[in-house]
Amino acid sequence: MTILLCDPRVASRPASRPARAQQPPSGGTGAGPRLGVDLDAVAANVELLARRATGELMAVVKADGFGHGASSVARTALAHGASRLGVATLAEALALRADGIAAPVLSWLNPLDADFAAARSHLIELAVPSRSHLDAIASTAPGAAVHLHLDTGLARDGAPVSEWAGLCRAARRAERLGLVRVTGLMGHLACADVPGDPANAIGRARFGWGVMTARAAGLRPTHRHLAATAATLTDPLSHHTMCRVGAGLVGIDPSGSTHLHPALTLTAPLVSVSRVLAGTPVGYGHTWSAPSATALGLLPLGYADGLPRAASGRAEVLVGGRRRPLVGAISMDMAVVDLGPAGPDSPVAGDDVVVFGPGRAGEPTTAEWAGWADTIEHEIVTRLGARTR
């Protein structure tokens, strides 16, 4: 099943190409860029990942389900092998609850003044990366379920190794008083996208030490989770009782080891088509000039919509079954396509352009866009703006 994250209606157009070139669509809906999500692809990815995971599968739907729609990806994942959900912020977790999703949800990135009482009342589990977070949760949301978070090698979120034993002892005291329920331990690997990197062995060892330290403090959590997508696919030693998978749900494998199914397709109509002479400069800064007479198509998409400006001069799109380059600088709202010399079958205003998709019809993929922008697929799919939805 494919869903559209914006108005799926398309303006009606006369059938013949000459009429389309001369007459604007009548009774149009103004449909612009359209973002389609293939939930069947999500389902297939979840089933594969659930088979690879040693224990439970947590579907991570942060950042609006990696730009694919948090609730729809969550429901699909839960129906095809995931048993729990994960998000970064409490706001994301509460949005899932407001949308009627009752599955267990863990939130792991919250400031000390977050509304932990709301989390407790909506049965949202909370990560605890510090003694201060533990105290804040215990004082405002007594009885909340928590996962103690150990920094296993990234030096960002999670308690440092030097503070872990003290955090575990404090959590056990709070547990005895009924102020929290320690239901999980968590960490994250720094280099799981490079199987065999020595940092992964260090991360696994630190997490193993963290588990033993927690047990020595008297904690008996049900869940232990370290592996994200790449480690789920390549590193069984990191699986423990549960794997957390986000990017893999939507077809992104950071390790490049496994064929997953990309789930996102972005299309947009040509707003206009113009013919220009050789030497015509295009866009801000005149970074490109037409080497010969050609036709230029205008796309209503730019960096405000998520197209990375860094891909200017490199990116391609699919028009009429053929790859065509984007030329000039990608601007805030627009990008220009070099359509080639005019001919009887040349694209016209209103024709659809595939910006990216699964690649089955020759269209660019999000992996290609990431390469053109010197970034990762995660950034391409999560930066898409509201005008594409």
Secondary structure, DSSP 8 states (H G I E B T S, - for coil): -EEESS--------SSHHHHHHS--SS------EEEEEHHHHHHHHHHHHHH-SSEEEEE-HHHHHHT-HHHHHHHHHHTT--EEEESSHHHHHHHHHTT--S-EEE----TTS-HHHHHHTTEEEEE-SHHHHHHHHHHSTTEEEEEEB--SSSSSSB-HHHHHHHHHHHHHHHHTTSEEEEEEE---SSTTSTT-HHHHHHHHHHHHHHHHHHHTT---SEEE---HHHHHH-GGG-TTEEEESGGGGT--TTS-S-----EEEEEE--EEEEE-TT-EESGGG-EE-SSSEEEEEES--GGGT--GGGTTT-EEEETTEEEEEES---SS-EEEEEES--TT---TT-EEEEE--STTS---HHHHHHHHTS-HHHHHHS--GGG-
